[in-house]
Amino acid sequence: MYKPNFCAQCGTKVLHLRWHWWTSSKFCVECARRFRKVRLVRPLLAGLALVISGYVVGRSRQQPAPPLIIERMAYSPLSDVARVPAAQSQSPASAAGTGGPDHSASPAVEEDVYLCGARTKKGTPCSRRVHSPARCWQHKGMPAMLPQEKLLVKD
């Protein structure tokens, strides 16, 4: 491998006492310090270009996300079964009287609230509230520690 004897910048004699493949053999110690940034810019820009091109190629080959589908359980409080159209909910007296919309509040449907009751890591029954005698999202499929009567929350 070629090793010059003089600095390419200032012309002073270059000593090759501790030369490695990553050190520059073209410059003396003082000039090598000055050109260190210049020497490292090209590899850094090349590496940055590789990373950016890899990111762009990866994003372009990625498949689009599937559409979001929300499924509800039959006993969900958000089901559409309990809804009644506004025209049917008006009483005959209010429909014949003013002809305006019915502003009376519809009675709220009261549902039974239960506790999950499944065994936790701590060994105690889970105290999350659920809308049916079932387990919460975390303990789905696990048996309850307590009988069903003790899991009913009385307000």
C-alpha distance (Angstrom), angle and dihedral (degrees) to the residues before:
residue distance angle dihedral
M1 . . .
Y2 3.79 . .
K3 3.81 116.7 .
P4 3.80 115.9 -178.4
N5 3.79 118.4 -140.3
F6 3.82 96.8 -146.3
C7 3.82 133.5 50.9
A8 3.81 113.6 -99.9
Q9 3.81 91.4 -142.0
C10 3.81 109.1 39.2
G11 3.83 102.7 12.4
T12 3.82 98.4 -125.0
K13 3.80 120.1 142.2
V14 3.82 113.5 -87.4
L15 3.80 117.2 -139.1
H16 3.81 114.3 -148.5
L17 3.78 98.0 -160.8
R18 3.82 98.4 128.3
W19 3.78 105.9 15.5
H20 3.83 120.2 162.0
W21 3.78 131.1 178.6
W22 3.82 91.5 -103.8
T23 3.79 94.8 53.2
S24 3.78 120.7 82.6
S25 3.78 116.2 -111.9
K26 3.81 94.0 -170.1
F27 3.81 96.7 72.8
C28 3.78 138.5 49.3
V29 3.81 120.2 -116.9
E30 3.84 94.7 -90.2
C31 3.82 95.5 47.1
A32 3.82 91.9 43.9
R33 3.81 89.5 59.2
R34 3.81 90.9 52.3
F35 3.82 94.7 47.6
R36 3.80 96.6 42.5
K37 3.81 93.1 99.3
V38 3.79 92.2 46.6
R39 3.81 90.7 49.4
L40 3.81 93.2 51.2
V41 3.81 98.9 44.0
R42 3.82 96.6 78.1
P43 3.82 96.8 51.8
L44 3.81 90.9 44.7
L45 3.81 92.3 50.3
A46 3.81 90.6 46.7
G47 3.80 91.2 50.5
L48 3.80 91.5 47.4
A49 3.81 90.4 49.8
L50 3.82 90.2 51.7
V51 3.80 92.4 50.0
I52 3.81 93.4 48.0
S53 3.81 93.2 46.1
G54 3.82 90.4 49.0
Y55 3.80 90.1 50.9
V56 3.81 92.4 49.1
V57 3.81 93.2 47.5
G58 3.81 91.3 46.9
R59 3.80 92.8 50.2
S60 3.80 92.9 47.0
R61 3.82 92.9 51.9
Q62 3.82 93.9 47.3
Q63 3.79 115.3 111.3
P64 3.82 117.7 -123.6
A65 3.79 117.1 -101.5
P66 3.81 116.3 -97.1
P67 3.81 117.0 -107.9
L68 3.78 116.5 -87.8
I69 3.80 112.6 -107.0
I70 3.78 118.6 -170.8
E71 3.79 115.8 -159.8
R72 3.79 121.1 -168.1
M73 3.75 128.8 -156.8
A74 3.80 118.4 -116.9
Y75 3.81 91.4 -112.2
S76 3.81 94.2 47.5
P77 3.83 115.3 132.3
L78 3.82 87.4 -133.6
S79 3.81 97.0 59.1
D80 3.80 118.7 127.7
V81 3.82 94.7 -133.3
A82 3.83 96.3 87.8
R83 3.82 95.2 53.0
V84 3.82 118.3 108.9
P85 3.83 122.2 -165.1
A86 3.83 114.2 -107.7
A87 3.83 93.3 -121.4
Q88 3.81 91.9 60.2
S89 3.80 94.8 44.6
Q90 3.83 94.9 61.5
S91 3.76 115.1 100.3
P92 3.84 117.9 -123.9
A93 3.82 91.8 -115.1
S94 3.79 94.7 55.5
A95 3.81 92.6 43.1
A96 3.83 91.9 53.3
G97 3.83 95.6 39.0
T98 3.79 115.7 57.4
G99 3.76 100.9 -6.3
G100 3.80 90.1 -135.2
P101 3.75 128.3 117.8
D102 3.78 120.5 -71.6
H103 3.82 108.6 -104.5
S104 3.79 97.1 -176.2
A105 3.77 114.0 117.2
S106 3.78 115.1 -111.4
P107 3.78 113.1 -125.1
A108 3.80 113.2 -97.1
V109 3.76 114.8 -115.7
E110 3.79 108.0 -119.1
E111 3.76 113.8 -145.7
D112 3.74 128.5 -168.8
V113 3.79 112.7 -105.0
Y114 3.78 119.5 -148.4
L115 3.77 135.8 -173.3
C116 3.80 119.4 -119.8
G117 3.81 93.8 -125.8
A118 3.82 97.5 -172.9
R119 3.80 120.0 140.9
T120 3.82 112.5 -93.0
K121 3.82 126.9 -153.6
K122 3.78 87.7 -97.0
G123 3.82 89.7 57.3
T124 3.81 96.5 -114.6
P125 3.82 126.3 114.0
C126 3.82 115.7 -91.1
S127 3.81 111.5 -105.6
R128 3.81 99.3 -158.2
R129 3.79 115.2 128.9
V130 3.81 118.5 -121.6
H131 3.82 131.0 -178.1
S132 3.78 97.4 -127.6
P133 3.79 137.2 28.5
A134 3.80 91.4 -81.6
R135 3.80 137.8 100.8
C136 3.81 127.0 -87.1
W137 3.81 123.0 -104.8
Q138 3.80 92.5 -88.4
H139 3.81 98.2 48.0
K140 3.81 98.7 37.5
G141 3.81 110.2 153.1
M142 3.82 96.0 17.0
P143 3.81 122.3 117.5
A144 3.79 122.0 -111.2
M145 3.80 120.3 -109.2
L146 3.81 94.3 -145.9
P147 3.80 131.7 51.3
Q148 3.82 117.2 -94.4
E149 3.82 93.7 -107.7
K150 3.80 91.8 60.7
L151 3.81 92.6 49.7
L152 3.83 93.8 60.9
V153 3.81 111.4 102.4
K154 3.81 113.6 -141.3
D155 3.81 114.2 -155.3
